[in-house]
Amino acid sequence: MYQISELAEKVGLSRTTLLYYEKQGLLAGTRQSNGYRLYSEKDVQHLRLLLQLRAGGLTLSECKACLNSKVERSLLERRLQQLDAEIAQKQQARTLLAALLGEGSLRPWHQMTDKLAPEAHLDWLQRQGFNEKQALHLKWLSKDMNEHDQYMADFMAVFQALERWGPGSDADSLKALSYVPFAPEKILDIGCGKGFSTTLLATQTQAQIVAVDNEQSALDQLGERLAQQQLERRVTLACTSMTDLPFTSSSFDLIWSECSAYIMGIEQALEQWQPLLTSGGYLVLSDLVWLTEMPSPIAREFWQQEYPDMQTIAKRLTQMQQAGFELIDHYSLSEQAWSDYYQPLKARIAELKPSMPSSMAIADLEREIALYEQYFGEFGYQMFVLKKGA
Ligand SMILES: C[S@@+](CC[C@H](N)C(=O)[O-])C[C@H]1O[C@@H](n2cnc3c(N)ncnc32)[C@H](O)[C@@H]1O
């Protein structure tokens, strides 16, 4: 026979726990005349069986039911389902922690977080030591932060050699310019890349132009192109971020942004750039949009990952109106605009692939082109010509 402290030591539980079990009717010692309780070997075994059932994740009352009568299958099945759900949750937690430590891919997590909390996600990336440019790239490309450097290096290896960094054509840009009813005097070209639009605006207007991009190499090439065409005196190049433009309000009568506003988010861009326009000034921007309310699941899934904030035209128009813009016109970029972008991109990929067979950046670009070829018509680039309201 054992006293309670001896029993506690034997089964590895505290005295308080045993007293609690006793109160719950899970243990019943025999009380001595001196008030002490004594427990038999049978009690020890009963407790051990109880602990075995506890190890299966059963609650005390479930254990009691199992000990006192025939085991109820439905109860065990319910418990098993709960345990499976808990294990799956823990596995997810483990995967996330391992990925944060660089032992796996964080891509799905970034995609989800960017959708749920885009600004907090960007701030957090910066707290992890990425500068704003890197953080925006991560966000913009929805890519993995542990693979970021290699991914960006491959990405730049592809794009450095290309002229256009997004769909667009001179004809589409000129059409947008034709809607501007005045001769612009000060133009801001945001996310200009190598400056197709900048060059066009410089040749088609007499305006002073500021061309902004945060990629110095692109601006350098634009500088050379402008010099060749003797346009450099009317264009100032600024290597700075579109999220924090160093201009005072009402500085420009035309803001131009082809395939770039999405990088910081269209709504944010509308809100932050609007004050830079003079009253009645124009904003021209292009954005990838859904052309149908019911895209194919594959196309939807792809763009949900690559551009989570992609919207229908109607939704964008509402946002533009809410941001204080009047719609002048909008139209889908021509197929020419896409082939001007994708044909050289395809050729460049074919050139680089043999030397970079396992590049994730290349694989992603190939997927994008294949998707475009199969599902084009469900989505497209839309040019929006907007006027700042009074
Ligand atoms: C898809 S490309 C479009 C370039 C150009 N408008 C064209 O159509 O060829 C996006 C451009 O935005 C630039 N960019 C990315 N993040 C930026 C930022 N935070 N501020 C300014 N430019 C940025 C990139 O360097 C790139 O040139």
The ligand as an ORCA input file, in Angstrom:
! r2SCAN-3c Opt
* xyz 0 1
  C       7.411     46.793    -65.489
  S       8.667     47.987    -65.507
  C       8.011     49.189    -66.642
  C       9.058     50.082    -67.171
  C       8.626     51.042    -68.267
  N       7.567     51.910    -67.849
  C       8.248     50.244    -69.491
  O       7.063     50.151    -69.778
  O       9.161     49.694    -70.116
  C       8.535     48.763    -63.933
  C       9.573     49.806    -63.680
  O       9.395     50.346    -62.390
  C      10.660     50.492    -61.786
  N      10.482     50.494    -60.333
  C      10.301     49.451    -59.514
  N      10.127     49.870    -58.265
  C      10.208     51.221    -58.291
  C      10.112     52.242    -57.308
  N       9.904     51.938    -56.035
  N      10.245     53.518    -57.677
  C      10.480     53.835    -58.962
  N      10.566     52.923    -59.948
  C      10.429     51.624    -59.611
  C      11.454     49.318    -62.290
  O      12.837     49.555    -62.173
  C      10.981     49.277    -63.725
  O      11.743     50.119    -64.524
*
